[in-house]
């Protein structure tokens, strides 16, 4: 029977997967059965039958899920069965020196039946891996526990390695290349070493078979998130009994594309964790994204130094919400608080519906004025920050934490009068404020955020006047107490204010009894009449009303005048366009006009110059238009500005190409000034603007040109509908002037083309000719 079983194993390892599966069925009586999974490279694993029997009572959907999870923990290679040991030969270690240098040697006499090797050498003094370890490339098990190995090297050649046990050595680090290409590696035990650093992605062997990693009793103080969240199924990673305080994210890892993240159980017990990590720093966009881990990950966080304060709150709320859905999480999160002292040994799962206990006491670094005797704490469950500075004889408002929803107690102090309440910058963040038993005589209620403020206590203050800004606050917010103030016509608003509050909040305790002092009488504002507070006649009211109307009209006139001045060019262009629409005529062009169109553009732009000469100029002249093209038609040696000015006066339509360089050129700005003047003075002339650089109004400094852009009275040079040429032709005002088409080039210089702006000294050029 033993020989038969040995033959079965040999055949399984060399046959195709389908054939090996059939042969493995013959081992059913051993209590094991073949098991494969898409996340595991190896196809030679067997899983105990009890994994299948345990979950038969579950639903069909759950059977496979729980069966696979059981196999992740208990499966092993087929040769690891007792009867399969005959295909695994043992290698021995022979030392070459007392420094721990050694080699492996094979004492097996019958090597033909051996398929694999294993090395078992505990409690030795190996300082490094045996020199010739790569000679035996089919080693599947390495047992080198309790030696003196300092570094994991020369293992990548062992591509069949299944189990690596280096427990109790002197290893100090693990590189992310240590286990590269070891896709069949299933079990790694590096516990009880001196490991202080593990590279990111050290255990992310894809494709791979890694199921068990033991790293307990080492010297780890930080662990990268990528060696905790592997995003693949595994059985167990044990980080217990280290000094881990926080998780890092060196590679800026982000979670997670899948709805549920594949994983396993991670043990974090007996470390130095005080707070749960900042989720955004380790790659989780928010607390809700951690729910992707709840199904496939188990985190045992017991026996740490947990500080149960406000930083615990966001994670704990979501974790406890999932307790009912995933009962197995209860044991994993049944950690005990180590601090603060009044919560020592308080179980984390007992915080459900007691989240108010999770607070953070603030200190001077948080701007809590503890130097004056104040105490502050932040309570996330109530979304508030409480500051208690009561009874400290303060005379000025102290600096307070930069938190929102402040609840401040400044009662029983000795504050000096405040002339400008808006200088207290945190009043806009106040939710509740107690200023009772102080010396305030007046309060500027505009310093508060009326929508945020829910309570303002001003009891027992010598208040002599009430600012009308109190009307902005919701009813019942303020508690003023019993006060009497001098009332006049400006106090008439208080009658409406108190009546309004009584109508809205019938049972509300206002905490105020306000009396108006008029002469020798004290009258409640609700009982006031207008004659009592405003005895003046109607003439005063009418005078005030008329003065108000006059001031309002004057203000409107000034505003309209300013707007008209600012947009004077836009108004002119709109008027000009409307006038042309109703007075369109092409017969009113004066006789002194020679050119149908005048081109104005920056000739330094090569693309524009080529397009103008080869496209637009040819297009118009082919259709009988006479065009003044400066690069061709400027008179050589003639003063440029005088020549340009004369040609502008002789042109019916101006075609201006707007570009940044056009506005930056002094010559072109001067040319644009003459064009605008001629266009403005002659209502029958036309001005066409083509936006070559696609400029926005904010980038155009010239007010006249900006008006064209702001009103969209221009053509886009890159016209998507390919109608730019025809659109330009339609805008030509005086159509096809019947004048002689000869270019103006005097005497012997006919046919000589020069760019006007490039002629530095025309007289010098003439003399040279």
Buried (B, 14 or more C-beta within 10 A) or exposed (E): EEEEBBEBBBEBBEEEEEEBBEBBEEBEEBEBBBBBBEBBBBBBBBBBEEBBEBBEEEEEEEBEBBBBBBBBBBBBBBBBBEBBBBBBBBBBBEBEEEEBEBBBEBEEEEEEEBBBBBBBBEEBEBBBBBEEBBBBEBBBBBBBBBBBBBBBEBBBBBBBBBBBBBBBBBBBBBBBEBBBBBBBBBBBBBBBBEBBBBBBBBBBBEEBBBBBBBBBBBEBBBBBBBBBBBBBBBBBBBBBBBEBBBBBBEEEBEBBEEEEBBBBBBBBBBBEBBBBBEBEEBBBEEBEBBBBBBBBBBBBBBBBBBBBBBBBBBBBBBBBEBBEEEEEBEEBBBBBBBEBEEBEEBBBBBBBEEBEBBBBBBEEEBBBBBEEEBBBBBBBBBEBBBBBBBEBEBEEBBEBBEBBBBBBBBBBBEBEEBEEBEEBEBBBBBBBBBBBBBBBEBBBBBBBEBEBBBBBBBBBBEBEBBBBBBBBBEBBBBBBBEBBBEBEEEBBEBBEBBEEBEEEEEEEEBBBEBBBEBEEEEBEBEEBEEEBBBEEEEEEEEEEEEEEEEEEEEEEEEEEEEEEEEBEBBBEBBEBEEEBEEEEEEEEBEEEBBBBBBBBBBBBBEEBBEBBBEEBBEBBBEEEBBBBBBBBBBBBBBEBEEBBBBBBBBBBBBBBBBBBBBBEBEEBBBBBEBBBEBBBEBEBBBBBBBBBBEBEEEEBEBEBBBBBBBBEBBBEBEBEEEEBBEEBBEEBBBBEBEEEEEEBBEEEBEEEBBBBBEBEEBEEBEEEE
